[in-house]
Amino acid sequence: MSSRNMRLTPAQRNSSVLISQTLFESKKLNRTLTIDQLIAWVIERINKNVELNVEYFEIVDDVHLIPIHSWDEHNDKVGCIAVKVGNIRLIDNIRYNS
């Protein structure tokens, strides 16, 4: 648990759980949605919570950390996200295997 999490209010802490929940659910949707569709789905789902505001969510190549545009590109993929919760910036990531 990051020290930033300790600065969240109880309500913000409860809301921030949606970030990891959404990332885990996105693993089930990978390859059923395009990369762009999955990115839009993650951002929309998290931003529905008024406590949360996605700064970015990108799916990148796990070796070079370059954004990818197709599930067929080489290497494993990693979803990287930054979300503002009040004035706190939380970051997380999740691995999508090829």
N, C-alpha and C positions, 0 to 999 in steps of 0.2 A: 504494500500500500504506500503510495507516494505521499510525501509530506504535504503536497498540494491538497490531497484529499482531506487532510485534517483541517484545512481552512474553509471547507464547504459547510454550509448550514445543514442541519438534518434533512430539510426538504431537498436541497441541492444534491446531497449525498444519495438520497433515494432516487432522484431523477437520473443521476449519472449512471446508475446500474443499466439503464436503457442502452448505453453505448456498447458495453460488452455483450449484452443480450442480442442486440442488432447485429453485431459482427459475427457472433456464433450462428445466428439464423441465416446470415448471408452465405455461410459455407454451404448450406443446404440448397441455396439458389444458384450457386456458381454453376456455370455451364448450361443452366436452363434459361438464363438471361444473358444478354451480351454484357460486356464490361461496362459500357455506358449506361445500360439499363440498371445494372446492379449498383453502380455508383449513385445514380439518381434515387433508387429505392432506399439505400442506406441513408442518404442525406435527408430525404423527405421524411422517413420514419423518425429519425432523431429530432429533426426540427419541428415536428408536431408537438413536442414537449416544450412549453413556453420557457422552461428553465435552461434549455439547451440551444446552442447555435453552432452548427458545424462550420469551422473555418475551412477545412478541406478534407476530402476523402479521395485517395488515389489508390489504384491497384498497380503495383510496380513489379518489375523483374527482381527476384530476390538476390541476384548477383550484382547488378549495376544500379539498382534502385531507380530505373528509368520507367516512367509510366508506360503501360502496355495498352494495346487496343484490341487484342484478340486472345481468347483462351488458348489458341493454338501456338502462340509464341513460346519460344524455348524457356527452359528453367521453371522453377516453381514461382508462384506469385505471392505477393504480400499486400494486404490491404492496410494502408496507413491513414490514421485519422487524427485530427485535432479538433477539439470541441471546447467552446467557451461556456463555462457554467458560472454565471455572474461575471466576476472579474478574474476568475481562475481558468487557466488553460490546461485541459487534460489531453493527453495523447495516449494512443493505444495502437495495436496492430494485430493482424491475424494472418496466418499462413494458409494459402490456397494451394494445395498440391496439384501437380499436373496429372 
